[in-house]
Amino acid sequence: MQPKNGDDIWPGVQYPMAMISSLAVVIVGACLGIVIPAESALAPVSAVLQIATASPNAGAAIFLSSGTRSAQGGVAAPDSEVQISRTPNASAFAAQAAPVPDVTVDASQTLSETGGDDLAAARNIYASASSPESNGGLSDWSLISSELAMKRMRIINALGDCALDASGTLAGCARLNDSLSHVKQFHLSPHVVVGQWVPSSIAGNPFQWGAAQWAQYDALSRAIVNYVVNEFAGAGFDEALFEVGNELEITPNARDLWLTTTPFVPQGDPSRFVQYDTVYSHWAKAVRAVAEQNPAKKIRIAGPATGLWTVEYAPGPLWHIRMVQDYAARGLPLDVVSLHIYGFDASLLAKNAQSIRNTLNASGNSKAEIWVTEWGASSSTDSFFGAINASHQGAAWAIYFLLQALKGGITGGSFLQIRDNQGADIAGVNSNLYLASWNHVENRVEYPKPIANAMAMVTRMAGARKMAATSPAMTDLRVLASSDARSASVVVANYNYLFDYNNKKYSDLSRDETVTVAIKNLPFRGPVTVDRYAIDAQTSNLNYWVAAGKLPPSLHSVQLQEVESFKARSKGGVLTLPATQLGPSAVSLWIVHR
C-alpha cells in the first residue's frame, strides 16, 4: 500500500508529537471498544471507520470508505481514513451515533409476492430473449452465459415457410430449424410464437375457408408442435412453450391481420379479438393433443402476447381477462398468460397482473402462470425515445420493472432481443444501440448494455428474497434484497423516469442521493467481506463510450464492474454499510459474505 496525500501513518515518516499522541488515544480506545474524539491533528477526513473492539463478543461495526477497491480486502484500504468527531474537550469520551439507514433489510423475513421463490422468478423473467435477428446465431454465448442464466429462446417470425408435403410430412421451416439448432446446442428450451400468418401452403381466402382448409390448418399446427417436441434432431425437446400471436391488438402489418374484416382494420377493432380467439382455439387443440401423447414432457400454450393497450384501444376488460374467463368456460388449455411491457406501462403492471391472477384463481386455473414475454425500457428505437435502452437509465428501469413484476405475481418472461444487429449484418455495421437488446454489436464485438448488467446483478444474488424498507424521504429508491446462511445481497436503484410520449418528454427525474444501507438479523456473525458493484453514468455503461464517439477499451470495461471490496464486522447481527452516493438512475449491488 502507498501513502495517500501524506495523511497515513507509515514507519520511518516523521510526524508531529500531537498527532502521535492523538493516535495513541485512538489505539487505546480501540482496545477498550470506545470511539475516541480527536484533536485537530487528525481532523480532516472524508470517510467513516468505526474501530472494531478487541473482544469477539463486542462485534463493533467497521466502515470503510467508498473508493478504490482493495485487492487484499483489508481494513487499511488506500481510501480508508478514521473519522473522529470534534469536541471542545478532548478528554470527554462519547460514543459516535450510528447513521440512520435509508434502506433497512431484514434478513430474517422472507418475502414472496409470487407465491413461490421471488428471486428465482426474477431470474426467470429475463432468462430468455427473442431469437437473434442476425445470422450469427448465439456466437456471443460466452458473454451471455457469463452474466445471465439463459434458459429459453423466444423464436418469432419463424413459421412462414412451414408446410405439409403430399405425404403429410412437415417441410420447409428453414428459419425455425436454424433457431432450434441454437436452442439445442446450448441446452435451452424453445419458446415458439405460432399463428402469426396465414400458411402459404393452404389455398384460398381465409375468410372463405371451409372445413377442408381448416382441417389442413389443424394438421399443420399439430405437425409443427409435434416436430418441435419429438422430431427435431431426433428427440425434440423435453420442454416447449407455444405462444399464440404477437401484439395482434395494435399491429399495423396486414400480414398479421389475416382473419380481420379488412387488412387495415383500426387498432382495437373487435375483429382483431375475433381473429385471435379463432386462431388460439386451433393451436390450443394441437398443443393439447401432443401434450396428452407425451405426458413426460412439459408442453405448454401461452397467449395473448399483448400489452396493456387492449384496454386503451378496445372497450371492455383486458384481452387477458376475457381469455381466462372464456377459455375456462370452454375447456381450452391456457398455461401461461402472456403480457408485453415497455416504458411507462411498468407502473401499471402490478395492478393488472394481480387482476389477471384473481381471474385465473376464480376461473379454476390457479396453476397457470403470468409471464412478460416481451419487455424493454422503451419500444422505440430512435435516439430520443429509445435512448433509455442504451443507458444506465435503462438499468434502473429494469430493477423497477422487476419489482413491479414480482408484486404482480409474474414468474417468467423474455426480453425483446439478444442483440441489435439485423440479418446478414453480423459485423454490426447497422446495429441500433437504441433497440431494446442485451448486447450491442460493433466491429464484430458484442458489448453488454447497462440493462444487461442490471440483470447480471440479480444473477449474483443468493438465497431467498428478504423484506426491505426505505426511508419515506427517499421515494426514488427501489430495493431488491436476499440472503442465505453465508451471504446477503442488496440491489438499490435510484429510479424516477418521465415517460410522456404525447408531449415528447422523456427525462430522468431522479437526483443525487447519499444512501446508507443497513442489514439486520444476519444469520452469521463476525468478520465479513463486502463487495460492491455499480452501474451509473460512467460505470458498467457502454453508452458512456459511445456517446463520446469512442469504442470501449475492452469488453470487460463495459461489463458489470466491481467498484470496491472491504472488510467489515456485524454487531449483534446488524451491519450498517458506509454511506454511498447514487447518482441519477444509478444502481448499486452490495454482496456481504463470509
C-alpha positions as CSV (number, residue, x, y, z in Angstrom):
1,M,0.0,0.0,0.0
2,Q,1.1,3.5,-0.7
3,P,0.7,6.7,1.5
4,K,-2.1,8.9,0.3
5,N,-1.7,12.7,0.5
6,G,0.7,12.5,3.4
7,D,-2.1,11.7,5.9
8,D,-1.4,8.0,6.5
9,I,1.0,6.8,9.2
10,W,3.9,4.8,7.9
11,P,7.2,3.6,9.6
12,G,10.1,5.9,9.0
13,V,8.0,9.0,8.4
14,Q,8.3,11.9,10.9
15,Y,5.0,13.2,12.4
16,P,4.3,15.9,14.9
17,M,4.1,14.8,18.5
18,A,0.5,16.0,18.8
19,M,-0.6,13.6,16.0
20,I,1.2,10.7,17.6
21,S,-0.4,11.4,21.0
22,S,-3.8,11.5,19.3
23,L,-3.2,8.2,17.6
24,A,-2.2,6.6,20.8
25,V,-5.5,7.7,22.3
26,V,-7.3,6.2,19.3
27,I,-5.5,2.9,19.6
28,V,-6.1,2.6,23.4
29,G,-9.8,3.4,22.7
30,A,-10.0,0.7,20.1
31,C,-8.8,-1.8,22.6
32,L,-11.5,-0.7,25.1
33,G,-14.2,-0.7,22.5
34,I,-14.6,3.1,22.5
35,V,-14.8,5.6,19.6
36,I,-12.5,8.4,20.6
37,P,-13.0,12.2,19.7
38,A,-9.8,13.5,18.1
39,E,-7.6,16.5,18.5
40,S,-7.5,18.7,15.4
41,A,-4.3,17.0,14.2
42,L,-6.4,14.1,12.9
43,A,-9.5,16.1,11.9
44,P,-9.5,16.4,8.0
45,V,-11.3,13.2,6.9
46,S,-13.9,12.2,4.4
47,A,-14.7,8.5,5.2
48,V,-16.1,6.7,8.2
49,L,-14.3,3.9,10.1
50,Q,-15.6,2.7,13.4
51,I,-12.9,0.8,15.1
52,A,-13.6,-2.8,16.0
53,T,-13.3,-3.9,19.6
54,A,-10.7,-6.5,20.6
55,S,-13.4,-8.6,22.2
56,P,-15.0,-11.0,19.8
57,N,-18.3,-10.6,21.6
58,A,-18.4,-6.9,21.2
59,G,-18.7,-7.0,17.4
60,A,-18.4,-3.3,16.6
61,A,-19.2,-2.5,13.0
62,I,-16.3,-1.5,10.7
63,F,-17.0,1.0,8.0
64,L,-14.6,1.7,5.1
65,S,-14.8,4.5,2.6
66,S,-16.4,4.2,-0.8
67,G,-13.5,4.4,-3.2
68,T,-10.6,2.3,-4.6
69,R,-11.1,-1.4,-4.3
70,S,-8.5,-3.1,-2.0
71,A,-7.1,-6.2,-3.7
72,Q,-6.4,-7.7,-0.3
73,G,-9.8,-6.7,1.1
74,G,-8.0,-5.5,4.3
75,V,-9.1,-2.8,6.7
76,A,-6.3,-0.4,5.9
77,A,-7.5,0.2,2.3
78,P,-5.9,3.1,0.4
79,D,-9.0,5.3,0.7
80,S,-9.8,4.4,4.3
81,E,-9.5,7.1,6.9
82,V,-10.6,7.4,10.5
83,Q,-13.4,9.8,11.2
84,I,-13.0,11.3,14.6
85,S,-15.8,13.6,16.0
86,R,-14.7,17.0,17.2
87,T,-15.4,18.1,20.7
88,P,-14.3,21.1,22.8
89,N,-13.0,18.8,25.5
90,A,-10.7,16.1,24.0
91,S,-10.7,14.1,27.2
92,A,-14.5,13.6,27.2
93,F,-15.2,10.3,25.5
94,A,-18.6,10.0,23.7
95,A,-19.9,7.1,21.6
96,Q,-20.4,8.1,17.9
97,A,-24.1,8.0,16.9
98,A,-24.8,5.3,14.3
99,P,-26.0,6.6,11.0
100,V,-29.8,6.4,10.3
101,P,-30.2,3.9,7.4
102,D,-32.1,4.9,4.3
103,V,-32.6,1.3,3.4
104,T,-33.1,-1.4,6.0
105,V,-33.1,-5.1,5.1
106,D,-34.4,-7.7,7.5
107,A,-32.5,-10.9,6.7
108,S,-34.8,-12.9,8.9
109,Q,-38.0,-12.1,7.0
110,T,-38.5,-13.9,3.7
111,L,-40.7,-12.1,1.2
112,S,-42.8,-13.8,-1.5
113,E,-45.1,-11.8,-3.7
114,T,-45.3,-14.5,-6.4
115,G,-46.4,-17.3,-4.1
116,G,-43.0,-19.0,-4.5
117,D,-39.3,-18.2,-4.8
118,D,-39.3,-14.5,-5.8
119,L,-35.6,-14.4,-6.6
120,A,-36.0,-17.4,-8.9
121,A,-39.0,-15.7,-10.6
122,A,-36.9,-12.5,-11.1
123,R,-34.2,-14.5,-12.9
124,N,-36.8,-16.4,-14.9
125,I,-38.3,-13.1,-16.2
126,Y,-35.1,-12.3,-18.0
127,A,-34.0,-15.9,-18.7
128,S,-35.0,-15.6,-22.4
129,A,-34.8,-13.1,-25.3
130,S,-36.2,-13.3,-28.8
131,S,-34.3,-15.2,-31.4
132,P,-31.2,-13.4,-32.8
133,E,-32.2,-11.4,-35.8
134,S,-28.7,-11.6,-37.3
135,N,-27.2,-14.7,-38.9
136,G,-24.7,-15.0,-36.1
137,G,-26.8,-17.4,-34.1
138,L,-25.6,-17.4,-30.5
139,S,-22.0,-16.7,-31.2
140,D,-22.0,-14.5,-28.1
141,W,-22.8,-17.4,-25.8
142,S,-19.7,-17.0,-23.7
143,L,-20.7,-13.4,-22.9
144,I,-24.3,-14.3,-22.2
145,S,-23.7,-17.3,-20.1
146,S,-21.0,-15.5,-18.0
147,E,-23.6,-12.9,-16.9
148,L,-27.1,-14.4,-17.3
149,A,-28.7,-17.8,-16.6
150,M,-30.4,-18.1,-20.0
151,K,-33.0,-20.9,-20.1
152,R,-35.1,-20.4,-23.2
153,M,-35.0,-18.6,-26.5
154,R,-38.1,-17.0,-28.0
155,I,-38.5,-17.8,-31.7
156,I,-40.6,-15.3,-33.6
157,N,-41.4,-14.9,-37.3
158,A,-40.2,-18.4,-38.0
159,L,-43.1,-20.4,-39.5
160,G,-43.6,-18.6,-42.8
161,D,-42.3,-21.4,-45.0
162,C,-43.6,-24.4,-42.9
163,A,-45.9,-26.7,-44.9
164,L,-47.1,-30.3,-45.2
165,D,-45.9,-32.2,-48.2
166,A,-48.1,-34.7,-50.1
167,S,-47.3,-37.4,-47.6
168,G,-48.3,-35.2,-44.6
169,T,-44.7,-34.7,-43.5
170,L,-43.6,-31.3,-42.3
171,A,-41.4,-29.5,-44.8
172,G,-39.6,-26.1,-45.0
173,C,-39.3,-24.3,-41.7
174,A,-35.8,-23.1,-42.5
175,R,-35.8,-20.3,-40.0
176,L,-37.4,-22.4,-37.3
177,N,-34.8,-25.1,-37.8
178,D,-32.0,-22.6,-37.6
179,S,-33.3,-21.2,-34.3
180,L,-33.9,-24.6,-32.9
181,S,-30.4,-25.6,-33.7
182,H,-29.1,-22.9,-31.4
183,V,-31.6,-23.8,-28.7
184,K,-30.4,-27.4,-28.9
185,Q,-26.7,-26.6,-29.0
186,F,-26.8,-24.5,-25.8
187,H,-29.3,-26.8,-23.9
188,L,-32.1,-24.3,-23.8
189,S,-35.8,-24.8,-24.3
190,P,-37.8,-23.4,-27.3
191,H,-40.5,-20.7,-26.9
192,V,-42.1,-20.6,-30.3
193,V,-44.5,-17.9,-31.5
194,V,-47.2,-19.5,-33.6
195,G,-50.4,-18.5,-35.5
196,Q,-49.0,-15.2,-36.8
197,W,-49.6,-15.5,-40.5
198,V,-51.8,-17.5,-42.9
199,P,-49.8,-20.5,-44.1
200,S,-48.9,-20.1,-47.8
201,S,-49.4,-23.8,-48.3
202,I,-53.2,-23.6,-47.7
203,A,-55.0,-22.2,-50.7
204,G,-57.9,-19.8,-50.8
205,N,-59.0,-16.7,-48.9
206,P,-59.1,-17.4,-45.2
207,F,-62.4,-15.6,-44.9
208,Q,-63.8,-18.3,-47.2
209,W,-62.1,-21.3,-45.7
210,G,-64.3,-24.3,-45.3
211,A,-63.9,-27.5,-43.2
212,A,-61.3,-28.9,-45.6
213,Q,-58.9,-25.8,-45.3
214,W,-59.3,-25.7,-41.5
215,A,-58.6,-29.4,-41.3
216,Q,-55.3,-28.6,-43.2
217,Y,-54.6,-25.8,-40.8
218,D,-55.1,-28.1,-37.8
219,A,-52.9,-30.8,-39.3
220,L,-50.1,-28.3,-40.0
221,S,-50.4,-26.9,-36.4
222,R,-50.2,-30.3,-34.9
223,A,-47.3,-31.3,-37.1
224,I,-45.3,-28.2,-36.0
225,V,-45.9,-28.8,-32.3
226,N,-45.0,-32.5,-32.7
227,Y,-41.9,-31.6,-34.7
228,V,-40.6,-29.3,-32.0
229,V,-41.4,-31.6,-29.2
230,N,-40.5,-35.0,-30.6
231,E,-38.7,-34.9,-34.0
232,F,-36.2,-32.1,-34.2
233,A,-32.7,-33.5,-34.1
234,G,-34.2,-36.9,-33.5
235,A,-35.6,-36.3,-30.0
236,G,-37.1,-32.9,-29.9
237,F,-37.2,-31.1,-26.5
238,D,-38.4,-32.1,-23.1
239,E,-39.9,-28.7,-22.6
240,A,-41.5,-26.3,-25.0
241,L,-43.8,-23.2,-24.9
242,F,-46.0,-22.3,-27.8
243,E,-47.2,-18.7,-27.7
244,V,-50.1,-17.7,-30.0
245,G,-49.9,-14.4,-31.8
246,N,-47.9,-11.3,-31.3
247,E,-49.5,-7.9,-30.4
248,L,-52.5,-8.5,-32.6
249,E,-54.4,-5.7,-30.9
250,I,-52.1,-3.0,-32.3
251,T,-50.1,-4.4,-35.2
252,P,-50.3,-2.4,-38.4
253,N,-49.0,-5.3,-40.5
254,A,-51.6,-6.5,-43.0
255,R,-49.8,-9.9,-43.0
256,D,-50.7,-10.3,-39.3
257,L,-54.3,-9.4,-39.8
258,W,-55.2,-12.4,-42.0
259,L,-58.6,-13.0,-40.5
260,T,-59.8,-9.5,-39.8
261,T,-62.6,-7.7,-41.7
262,T,-60.0,-5.7,-43.7
263,P,-56.3,-5.7,-43.8
264,F,-56.2,-2.2,-42.4
265,V,-58.7,-2.6,-39.6
266,P,-58.3,0.0,-36.8
267,Q,-56.4,-0.7,-33.7
268,G,-58.7,-2.2,-31.1
269,D,-61.3,-3.2,-33.6
270,P,-63.4,-6.1,-32.2
271,S,-62.5,-8.2,-35.3
272,R,-58.9,-8.3,-34.0
273,F,-60.0,-10.2,-30.9
274,V,-62.3,-12.5,-33.0
275,Q,-59.3,-13.4,-35.2
276,Y,-57.1,-14.0,-32.1
277,D,-59.8,-16.2,-30.5
278,T,-60.2,-18.3,-33.6
279,V,-56.5,-18.9,-34.2
280,Y,-55.9,-19.6,-30.5
281,S,-58.6,-22.2,-30.4
282,H,-57.0,-24.2,-33.2
283,W,-53.5,-24.1,-31.7
284,A,-54.8,-24.9,-28.2
285,K,-56.2,-28.2,-29.6
286,A,-52.9,-29.0,-31.3
287,V,-50.9,-28.4,-28.2
288,R,-53.3,-30.4,-26.0
289,A,-53.2,-33.3,-28.4
290,V,-49.4,-33.5,-28.4
291,A,-49.1,-32.9,-24.7
292,E,-51.5,-35.8,-23.9
293,Q,-49.4,-38.1,-26.1
294,N,-46.2,-37.0,-24.3
295,P,-47.1,-36.8,-20.5
296,A,-43.4,-36.9,-19.5
297,K,-42.7,-33.7,-21.4
298,K,-43.6,-30.2,-20.3
299,I,-45.6,-28.8,-23.3
300,R,-47.5,-25.5,-22.7
301,I,-49.5,-22.9,-24.5
302,A,-49.5,-19.2,-23.9
303,G,-51.4,-16.1,-25.0
304,P,-52.4,-13.4,-25.9
305,A,-48.9,-11.8,-26.2
306,T,-50.3,-8.2,-26.0
307,G,-49.6,-5.2,-23.9
308,L,-52.0,-3.4,-21.6
309,W,-53.1,-1.4,-24.6
310,T,-56.1,-3.7,-25.1
311,V,-58.0,-1.5,-22.6
312,E,-56.9,1.7,-24.3
313,Y,-57.8,0.6,-27.8
314,A,-60.8,-1.5,-27.3
315,P,-63.9,-1.4,-25.0
316,G,-64.2,-3.8,-22.1
317,P,-61.6,-5.5,-19.9
318,L,-58.1,-6.6,-20.9
319,W,-58.0,-9.3,-23.5
320,H,-56.2,-11.4,-20.9
321,I,-59.2,-11.3,-18.6
322,R,-61.6,-12.2,-21.4
323,M,-59.5,-15.1,-22.5
324,V,-59.1,-16.5,-19.0
325,Q,-62.8,-16.5,-18.4
326,D,-63.9,-17.7,-21.8
327,Y,-61.3,-20.5,-22.2
328,A,-62.0,-21.8,-18.8
329,A,-65.7,-22.0,-19.7
330,R,-64.9,-23.7,-23.0
331,G,-62.3,-26.1,-21.5
332,L,-59.4,-24.8,-23.6
333,P,-55.9,-25.0,-22.1
334,L,-54.2,-21.8,-21.1
335,D,-50.9,-22.5,-19.3
336,V,-49.3,-19.1,-19.4
337,V,-51.0,-15.7,-19.7
338,S,-48.5,-13.5,-21.6
339,L,-48.0,-9.7,-21.5
340,H,-45.8,-7.3,-23.2
341,I,-44.5,-4.3,-21.2
342,Y,-42.4,-1.3,-22.2
343,G,-41.6,2.1,-20.6
344,F,-44.4,3.7,-18.6
345,D,-46.6,0.6,-18.6
346,A,-44.3,-1.0,-16.0
347,S,-46.1,1.3,-13.5
348,L,-49.4,-0.4,-14.4
349,L,-48.1,-3.9,-14.4
350,A,-48.6,-5.0,-10.8
351,K,-52.2,-3.9,-10.7
352,N,-53.2,-5.5,-14.0
353,A,-51.2,-8.7,-13.3
354,Q,-52.9,-9.0,-9.9
355,S,-56.3,-8.7,-11.7
356,I,-55.3,-11.5,-14.1
357,R,-54.2,-13.7,-11.2
358,N,-57.5,-13.1,-9.4
359,T,-59.4,-14.1,-12.5
360,L,-57.3,-17.2,-13.0
361,N,-58.0,-18.3,-9.5
362,A,-61.7,-17.6,-9.7
363,S,-61.9,-19.5,-13.0
364,G,-60.3,-22.6,-11.6
365,N,-57.0,-22.2,-13.4
366,S,-54.7,-21.2,-10.4
367,K,-51.8,-23.3,-11.8
368,A,-51.4,-21.0,-14.8
369,E,-48.5,-18.6,-14.7
370,I,-48.3,-15.0,-15.8
371,W,-45.2,-14.1,-18.0
372,V,-44.0,-10.9,-19.6
373,T,-42.8,-12.4,-22.9
374,E,-41.6,-9.2,-24.4
375,W,-40.2,-6.3,-22.4
376,G,-37.8,-3.4,-22.5
377,A,-37.3,0.1,-21.2
378,S,-38.7,1.6,-24.5
379,S,-40.4,0.1,-27.5
380,S,-38.9,2.9,-29.6
381,T,-35.6,2.6,-31.4
382,D,-34.6,6.3,-32.0
383,S,-32.0,8.3,-30.2
384,F,-34.6,10.2,-28.1
385,F,-37.4,7.9,-27.1
386,G,-35.2,4.9,-27.3
387,A,-32.2,6.4,-25.6
388,I,-33.1,4.8,-22.3
389,N,-32.5,1.4,-23.8
390,A,-28.8,2.3,-24.2
391,S,-28.0,4.0,-20.9
392,H,-27.8,3.4,-17.2
393,Q,-31.3,4.8,-17.0
394,G,-32.5,1.6,-18.7
395,A,-30.7,-0.4,-15.9
396,A,-32.6,1.5,-13.2
397,W,-35.8,1.0,-15.1
398,A,-35.1,-2.8,-15.3
399,I,-34.9,-3.1,-11.5
400,Y,-38.1,-1.1,-11.1
401,F,-39.8,-3.3,-13.7
402,L,-38.7,-6.5,-11.9
403,L,-40.1,-5.2,-8.6
404,Q,-43.4,-4.4,-10.3
405,A,-43.5,-7.8,-12.0
406,L,-42.9,-9.6,-8.7
407,K,-45.6,-7.6,-7.0
408,G,-48.0,-8.7,-9.7
409,G,-47.1,-12.4,-9.2
410,I,-45.2,-12.7,-12.5
411,T,-42.9,-15.7,-12.7
412,G,-41.3,-15.7,-16.2
413,G,-40.6,-13.8,-19.3
414,S,-38.5,-12.9,-22.3
415,F,-36.5,-9.8,-23.1
416,L,-37.1,-8.3,-26.5
417,Q,-33.8,-9.2,-28.3
418,I,-30.5,-10.7,-27.7
419,R,-28.5,-8.3,-29.9
420,D,-29.2,-5.2,-32.0
421,N,-27.9,-6.1,-35.5
422,Q,-30.0,-7.4,-38.2
423,G,-30.0,-10.0,-41.0
424,A,-26.6,-10.7,-42.5
425,D,-25.0,-7.8,-40.7
426,I,-23.0,-9.9,-38.2
427,A,-20.4,-7.1,-38.0
428,G,-22.9,-4.7,-36.6
429,V,-22.5,-2.1,-39.4
430,N,-26.1,-1.1,-39.0
431,S,-26.7,-2.2,-35.4
432,N,-29.0,0.1,-33.4
433,L,-27.8,1.0,-30.0
434,Y,-31.3,2.2,-29.0
435,L,-33.1,-1.0,-29.6
436,A,-34.1,-2.9,-26.5
437,S,-31.5,-5.7,-26.6
438,W,-29.0,-7.2,-24.3
439,N,-26.0,-6.6,-26.5
440,H,-24.7,-4.0,-28.9
441,V,-22.6,-5.3,-31.9
442,E,-19.8,-3.2,-33.3
443,N,-16.8,-4.4,-35.4
444,R,-17.9,-8.0,-34.7
445,V,-17.6,-7.5,-30.9
446,E,-20.7,-7.8,-28.7
447,Y,-20.8,-5.4,-25.8
448,P,-23.4,-5.7,-23.0
449,K,-25.7,-2.7,-22.5
450,P,-26.3,-1.4,-18.9
451,I,-29.7,-3.1,-18.8
452,A,-28.0,-6.5,-19.2
453,N,-25.6,-5.5,-16.4
454,A,-28.6,-4.9,-14.1
455,M,-29.8,-8.4,-14.8
456,A,-26.3,-9.7,-14.1
457,M,-26.6,-8.1,-10.6
458,V,-29.7,-10.2,-9.9
459,T,-27.9,-13.3,-11.1
460,R,-25.2,-12.7,-8.4
461,M,-27.7,-12.6,-5.6
462,A,-28.1,-15.7,-3.5
463,G,-30.7,-17.3,-1.2
464,A,-34.3,-16.1,-0.8
465,R,-35.8,-12.7,-1.2
466,K,-35.9,-10.7,2.0
467,M,-38.0,-7.8,3.3
468,A,-36.6,-4.3,2.7
469,A,-37.9,-0.9,3.8
470,T,-36.8,2.5,2.5
471,S,-36.9,5.9,4.1
472,P,-40.1,7.9,3.3
473,A,-37.9,10.8,2.3
474,M,-36.2,8.8,-0.5
475,T,-39.1,7.9,-2.7
476,D,-37.0,7.1,-5.8
477,L,-35.1,4.2,-4.2
478,R,-36.1,0.7,-5.4
479,V,-34.7,-2.2,-3.5
480,L,-34.4,-6.0,-4.0
481,A,-32.7,-8.0,-1.2
482,S,-31.8,-11.6,-0.5
483,S,-29.8,-13.7,1.9
484,D,-28.8,-17.2,2.8
485,A,-26.7,-18.8,5.5
486,R,-23.5,-17.3,4.3
487,S,-24.3,-14.1,2.4
488,A,-26.7,-11.2,2.0
489,S,-27.2,-9.1,-1.2
490,V,-28.9,-5.8,-1.7
491,V,-29.7,-4.0,-5.0
492,V,-30.7,-0.4,-4.8
493,A,-31.8,1.6,-7.9
494,N,-32.3,5.3,-7.9
495,Y,-35.1,5.5,-10.4
496,N,-37.6,8.2,-11.4
497,Y,-38.1,8.5,-15.2
498,L,-40.7,10.5,-17.0
499,F,-42.4,8.9,-20.0
500,D,-44.5,11.4,-21.9
501,Y,-44.7,10.2,-25.4
502,N,-47.5,12.6,-26.4
503,N,-45.6,15.7,-25.4
504,K,-42.3,14.2,-26.5
505,K,-40.8,14.4,-23.0
506,Y,-38.7,11.6,-21.8
507,S,-36.4,12.6,-19.0
508,D,-34.6,11.4,-15.9
509,L,-36.2,13.0,-12.8
510,S,-34.0,11.2,-10.2
511,R,-31.5,13.2,-8.2
512,D,-28.2,12.5,-6.5
513,E,-28.8,10.6,-3.3
514,T,-26.5,9.6,-0.5
515,V,-27.7,6.3,0.7
516,T,-26.9,4.3,3.8
517,V,-27.9,0.6,3.8
518,A,-28.3,-1.5,7.0
519,I,-28.9,-5.3,7.1
520,K,-30.3,-6.6,10.4
521,N,-30.8,-10.2,11.7
522,L,-27.9,-11.5,9.7
523,P,-27.7,-15.3,10.1
524,F,-23.9,-15.1,10.6
525,R,-21.6,-13.2,12.9
526,G,-18.1,-11.9,12.9
527,P,-15.9,-10.5,10.1
528,V,-17.3,-10.4,6.6
529,T,-16.3,-9.1,3.2
530,V,-18.4,-6.6,1.3
531,D,-18.2,-6.4,-2.5
532,R,-20.0,-3.6,-4.3
533,Y,-20.9,-3.4,-8.0
534,A,-22.2,-0.3,-9.7
535,I,-23.9,0.9,-12.8
536,D,-24.1,4.7,-13.4
537,A,-23.4,7.4,-15.9
538,Q,-19.8,6.1,-16.4
539,T,-19.5,2.7,-14.7
540,S,-20.7,-0.5,-16.4
541,N,-22.0,1.7,-19.1
542,L,-21.4,1.1,-22.8
543,N,-23.2,4.4,-23.6
544,Y,-20.5,6.4,-21.8
545,W,-18.1,5.4,-24.5
546,V,-20.4,5.5,-27.5
547,A,-21.7,9.0,-26.6
548,A,-18.1,10.2,-26.7
549,G,-17.6,8.7,-30.1
550,K,-15.2,6.0,-28.8
551,L,-15.0,2.3,-28.7
552,P,-14.7,0.8,-25.2
553,P,-11.1,-0.1,-24.4
554,S,-12.2,-3.7,-23.8
555,L,-15.2,-5.9,-23.5
556,H,-14.5,-6.2,-19.8
557,S,-14.6,-2.4,-19.3
558,V,-18.4,-2.3,-20.0
559,Q,-19.4,-5.4,-18.2
560,L,-20.7,-5.2,-14.6
561,Q,-17.9,-3.6,-12.6
562,E,-16.9,-4.3,-9.0
563,V,-16.0,-0.9,-7.7
564,E,-14.9,-1.7,-4.1
565,S,-14.3,-4.6,-1.7
566,F,-13.7,-4.2,2.0
567,K,-13.8,-5.9,5.4
568,A,-16.5,-5.3,7.9
569,R,-17.9,-6.8,11.1
570,S,-21.6,-7.1,12.1
571,K,-22.7,-6.0,15.6
572,G,-25.4,-8.1,17.1
573,G,-26.4,-9.3,13.7
574,V,-26.6,-5.8,12.3
575,L,-24.3,-4.4,9.6
576,T,-24.6,-0.8,8.5
577,L,-22.7,-0.1,5.3
578,P,-20.9,3.1,4.5
579,A,-23.0,5.9,3.0
580,T,-22.8,5.7,-0.8
581,Q,-23.6,8.3,-3.3
582,L,-26.0,7.2,-6.0
583,G,-26.3,9.5,-9.0
584,P,-29.4,9.8,-11.1
585,S,-30.5,6.4,-12.3
586,A,-27.5,4.7,-10.6
587,V,-27.8,1.1,-9.5
588,S,-25.7,-0.5,-6.8
589,L,-25.3,-4.1,-5.6
590,W,-23.8,-4.9,-2.2
591,I,-22.9,-8.5,-1.5
592,V,-21.9,-9.3,2.1
593,H,-20.3,-12.7,2.5
594,R,-18.2,-14.7,5.0
